[in-house]
Amino acid sequence: MKSTTDLNMVNAYIPGRARMEPATEAMIARRDALLGPAYRLMYEHPLHIVRGEGAWLIDPQGRRYLDVYNNVTSLGHCHPAVSEAICTQVRTLATNTRYLHDTILELAERLLATVQETDLAHLMLTCSGSEANDLAYRIAKVRTGGTGVIVTDTAYHGITDAVSQFSPSLGASVDLGPHVRLVPAPRLYHAEGADLAERFTHDVEAAIADLRRHGIKPAALIVDSLFTSDGILPEPAGLLKGAVDAIKRAGGLFIADEVQPGFGRTGEYMWGFQRHGLSPDIVTMGKPMGNGQPIAGLLASADALAEFGKNSRYFNTFAGNTVSCAAALAVLETIEREKLMQHAAKIGVLLRDGIADLATRHQSIGDVRGAGMFVGVELVLDRASREPDRRRTSQVVNRMRDKGILLSACAQGHNVLKIRPPLILSAEQAGMVINALDEALAETLHDV
Ligand code: PMP
């Protein structure tokens, strides 16, 4: 089975399309020669960045770009508290999980305290979100004796061999496994009044039945609870409940992929699944966990992990190292100390309201949605048909970059602007995003 969308190409630099400064061209050529053909750069005019500071990225000439896309450095670039924690720890001790050390235990206690309403009981650490999902899938296979995986149609869960097989947004050139079933993401804007919870439950039940018909036992339903590659689909909250019950009834696990919505991004809750009132068997996390330090991992219930732990030895050289754990602890402390969830909720509303206001002037804005500091703006050819305006979306993304505002796009139709600023974004900076978007939409009107 092949997937149909390649989200990696939504906003990629295409060689030869735009004229470039000779210095930039030379750097791209050098990079291509050294790194080979698999890497992609963003934007028609790729950026060379030498420094980061709060919500800003800075190029060699000192030009500042407002970064409203990078949710790795979720507390802002080079946050002093995290930088300090990393430096102190790296000067003291950098070791692995084969020695006793307090920091990893404090980190586990703090993370588990955020999910007290669930059965999640243990923390395991990795270096990337892909590795966390890979490990979650291994655990699910051992626990259930099955291999079947159900994901949404434009989901991204990572790059390992196993995980890329259930990441349809990697595009048609990456095979989906025969044990993988896709269900339509719940697109409220296109639902025409249908009960999305009922439809999603039904689709997951049908996927389970189809797996069984092919002799495949279900292992897991894996969902990014904000559907961030599918187009940022936060509503209706509670929609996943029936589908989660269905996979559990079928003997499979529910894995919440919190790599994007986790660590307070949705404003209301620390984790996206909490907006849906769910109790996952496994929660995977990554990206913002170390504010740039490579740390990721999973929380699992005792029941999910028991069999795996009995039979498998888990050691991962860098994962859980003292420096990464110190960074992750500093991230959690900073979210709390700076009240960043409340801030994300407040500024997220400003962003959404401001962009919704633009929709009164710009017919191409079909829908504005989001939760906390995650905003999606769906651009359409006309509001009646709701047909995606992929070309305009790409033009707006590049025009915004030229105006010094960095964002990107996602969704099956490649037509949803993806705005994902650091949680520290100020009201003034949110205003800059809205004003620039107003201009970019006006300026691209006649290019279409
Ligand atoms: N899951 C989701 C939802 C993601 O968005 C990503 C990364 N974009 C991953 C998993 C993989 O994380 P990583 O790039 O750290 O391997």
Boltz pocket constraint, residues with backbone or C-beta under 6 A from the ligand:
constraints:
  - pocket:
      binder: B
      contacts: [[A, 127], [A, 128], [A, 129], [A, 130], [A, 131], [A, 133], [A, 156], [A, 157], [A, 158], [A, 159], [A, 224], [A, 257], [A, 258], [A, 259], [A, 260], [A, 286], [A, 287], [A, 296]]
      max_distance: 6.0
